[in-house]
Amino acid sequence: MTESYAIVTNDLTKNFGSVRAVNKLNLKIPYGKTYGLLGPNGAGKTTTIRMLNAIISNTSGNASVGGYDLLTQNEDIRRICGFLPESPGLYSKLTAKEFLEFIGELYYLPKDVISARIDELLELFDLEGRENDLLEGYSRGMKQKVCLCAALIQDPEIIFLDEPTSNLDPAAARMVKNLISELAKKADKTIFICTHLLDSAERLCDIIGIIVDGKLEIEGTPQDIIESVGAKNLEEAYLKITGASHLDDLLAWREENSIKHEVKNKKQRKKKRKNKDSR
């Protein structure tokens, strides 16, 4: 392992029974960069992010996160990382403030630090005035904001975000995107994002990896990836890399069947005219 990179994986692999969710993944992500992992549903993105946060164990291979070994120093990894899961869990009978106090205590933060950071985060995410309301009364977007607060409360060195703008309205989503950009540029944070929003990935990410069926198919800057497949933008490049031929095949099948249907209709109309004339 090397400490010159924030995240390094060496043939990192995860099997669920006979299914290989992540297949010998090799990454080298420098400190202070924003990395975007893209791919279809079920490609292995969430499994990767959960392994790197020491939430689930890997089947084989290894990784280093923040200079700590995934196999032997997973507590240190959890201490320096913030994680927003795709489907975060909340204690609905707690208030937002109580929940964030609980998360801060899990990181052994001093009470005065927890209080100050909660105030800052609630203001940042426009949740002031609702901090003493039970989470069960929050909208999905407000719950997402609270989960983002929880991911940032210990001021982590490395931040993992799995679909960070999910459930947010356009204004809140823009604020989160701007926050990600500011954290990377001004606070020198390393950010690892899983997202389906290709325009956001193209704008926010220094490096992008595209994973398909657990295997990293391509990696590079957004522009490098676009140029490597002769695409106009990242969306077109993504579709080509992840199997746009399936879509082409589907459209070709549809066109072929449309032609067959039209030919059949013509024959039927011709037959009807012939029968009418014979009368």
N, C-alpha and C positions, 0 to 999 in steps of 0.2 A: 504494500500500500504506500501511497505517497501523500504528504501533507500539502503539496502544491496545488491540489485540487480539492474542492469542497466535497464532491461526490465522485467516487470511483467504484465501478463494479467490474468484477472479473468472472465471466461466465455465470452470472447470477441466474439461477433457475428455480422455478417453483412448479411442482406437480400437485394436482388435486386428483388423487387416484390415478387413473390412466390418462387423464387430461393434462397436457403440459401447457400451463397458463403463461409462463415466461420461459423463453428458451435461450439460455446462454447469452444473457444481456451484458454488453460491455459498454460502459459509459465513462467519460472523463469530463467532468463539469467544473470549470474554474470558479474560484471565489468571485463573488460580486456580479455574476451573470444570471440572467433569467433564461431558464431552459424550459421549453415546451414539449411535452410528450403527447403526440397526437395519434389517433387511431380509431378504428370502428369500435362499436360496443363489443365487449368480450375479447378485445385484442391483447389485454394484459396490463393496461395502464394503472388501474386501481390496485391490482396485485403488486405491481412494481412499487408504487408509492407506499403501500402498507408494509412491504418488506423493508424498504429503506428507512422507515420509521420504527422498525423493530416491533411492529404490532403482530405480524405473523412471521414465522420462521421460513427461511429458504430451504429448498431441497438439496441444492448443491451450489458450488461456487461461493463467492464471498463479496463483500463490499466494505468500503470505508466512507463514513459520513462525518464531515468535520474533523477528519483525522482519526476518528475512533473506529475500531474494528467492529463490524456488525455482529460477529459471532461471540466476541468476548467482552465488548464494552457497550452493550445495548442500552444500559441505564444512562450512560453519558450521552449517547445519541438522542435519547428522549429529552434530556435536559436542555440541549442546545437547539432543538428543532421545534418549530410550530407547525401544527397540522390541521388543515381544514378538510375533513372527509367529504365525500360526495353526498352522503346521507347522514349528516351529523345527528347525534342523539343529545337531547336536552332533558333536564329534570323539570317537568312541566309545573310542578308544585313549588318551585323556587322562583323568586324574582330574578330579573336580569342581574341585579347587583349581587344577590346572594350566590348565583351561579358563577359569576366571574370571581367573586371572593374565594369560592371553593376551588376554582381552577388555579388561582394564584397561590393558594396554600399548598396545592399539589406540587408546585415548583419551589416550595419553601421560601417564597418571597416575603420580606418583612411587611407587616401590616400597613405601614405608612406608604410603602412603595405600591402595594396592591391598590390602596385607596386612590392614590394619585393617578395611577395608570387607568383605573376604571373610569375616573372622571374624564381623562383625556380621550379615551376610546369612545365613551358614550357621546361626548361632544363631536368627535370626528365622524361617527356614524349616525349622527342626528337622532339619538335615542334619549336625550335629556327629557326629563319629565315622565318617562315611562319606566325608569330603572327600578321602581318599587312595585311594578305590576307583575303579576304571575306570568310566567312564560306561556302558560296554556292559553292565554288571551292574546298572544302575539300572532300577527300574520306570518305567513311563510317567509316573506322577505325580511321582516324584522327578526325572525329567528336566525336567518342566515347572517344578518349583521352581528347578532350576539355571538354566533359561532366564529365569525371573523375576529371579533374582539378577543375571544378565548384563545385563538391561534396566535395572537400577537401580544398577549398580556405579559409574557416573560421576556419580551424583547429578544426573540430568538435570532441566532446567527443564520440559520437556514430555515426557509419557510416553504412548506409543501401545501399546495392548494389544488384540490380536486374539484373542478368545475366551480370556481369561486364566485361567479356571477349568477349562478343558478338561483331562481326565484326572485331575483332583484328587478325592480323597475328600471327603466332606461337611465334615469338620473343617478340612482344608487349604483348601477352597474358601471357607469362612467366614472363615478367617484372611486370605485374599487380599482378600476383599470389605472386611473391616475395615481392611486396609492401604490400600486404594484410598481409602477414606473419610478415613483419618487423613492421607494424603499431600495430599489436596485441602484439608482443613480446617486442619491444623496446619503443614504444610510449604509451603502455598501453591503446590502443583504444579498444572499444567494437565494434565488427563488425557483422552485420547481413546480410547474403548472401542468395539470392535465385538463384539456378543454376540447370542446367541439366547435368553439367559435374561432374559425380560421382567420377572420379579419383581425380579431384581437391578438391572436398568436403571432400573426405577421407583424403587427405593430409593436407588441411588447417584448417579444422573445429575441435574445441574441443568438440562441442556438435552438434548433428544432430537431426532434427525432420523430420518425413515423414508424409505429410498430403495428405489425399485422400478424395475427395468430401467434402472438408471443415472441415474434422475432423482429429485431430492429432492421427495417428495410433500408433506411437512408437517414443521414444526419448531416447537418450543416446550418449555415445561416439561412434565413428565409429566401434570400435572393439566390444563394447557391443552389438550393433545392428547386426553385422555380426554373432556373436556367438549365439545370442538369437534365430535366425531362422536357424542355422546350415548351413550357407552359406560360400563360399570360399572367397568372397570379397564383397564390398559394392554394386557393380552392381547386383550381384546375390541376395543379401539380399533385395535390392530395388525392383527387379522384383517379388520376392516372396510376399513382403508386399503389393505392389500396384496391385497385381492380375495377377501374371504370369500364373495362371490357365487358363486365357483367351487365352494366347498364346498356352498353352498346348492343350486346346480344339481345337484351330484353326489347330494346327499341326496334332492332332488326326483326325480331320475332313478331312484334306487334305490326310492323309495316308489311311483313310477308303475309300475315293473316288477314290484314286489311285488303291487300291485293286479291287474295284468294276469295274473300268474301264478296268483293266487287265483281270478280269474274263469275262467281256463282250466281249473283243477282242478275247479271247480264244474260246468262244462260236461261234463268227462270223467266225473265221478261220476254226473251226471244221465243221461248217455248209457249208462253201465254199468247203472244201475238199469232204464232203459227196455228195454235188450236182455235183461236178466234176467227182467223181467216178461213180455216177449213169448214167452219160452220156456214 
